Amino acid sequence: MDGRGALRHYILVGLGFALMVAALYMVFIYVPTDKNTGAVQRIFYFHVPLAWIGFLAFFVVFVCSILYLTKRDIKWDVIATASAEVGVVFTSLVLLTGSIWAKAAWGIWWTWDARLTATLVLWFTYVAYLLVRHYVTEDSQRARLSAVLGIVGFIDVPIVALAVMLWRTQHPGAMIFEGGLAPSMLATLIVCIAAFTVFYIILVTQSTRLKNMETDIRDIKNSKID
């Protein structure tokens, strides 16, 4: 990492740290407790940003997969892989926080609700993406198959996003866009989304850098063997 790259990294980390501290303050101190569901409603300020990052991560996979198939430049495959890994982690947390919230709100940990089911399918799809990357050993074939799966898998993202409008569902509707949030709640949610977005960028950037270093090391070893 050169001097400018290091400076950008430190600025991004500093911004992420400041946003995360602000987000935690707003979630646990600033925003009022919901009258109907109580303190458990604060999961909302983590659940929604986690879902947003999952969508963002898989969108990046989608775009980078298209770019790889059209340009055959390995850098797009590397970015897609890094974003998919982060997306799977965040989607796992979406399912976990959603289950905790469902237990408090509905009295059950899980129901085959349209949005929940579509989210689980999305999670399985990108877990399969990572498995393809793990088990296919030939580089170009692995990148090609992963790219196809990354593009096809993204079809489920708008299904998850629109599920509450397409089907009758227990999942809460689009409160954000329907004006159902108080100004303090909306401000808190925006800060949380910003904090998680910066965190996502840091994770993908660092993961991409590490994967490129691994490739360079492997190439050096192979050249010595030859």
Summary of the structure (lengths in Angstrom):
residues: 226
radius of gyration: 19.7
end to end distance: 28.4
largest distance: 69.3
contacts: 673
relative contact order: 0.15
helix: 82%
strand: 1%
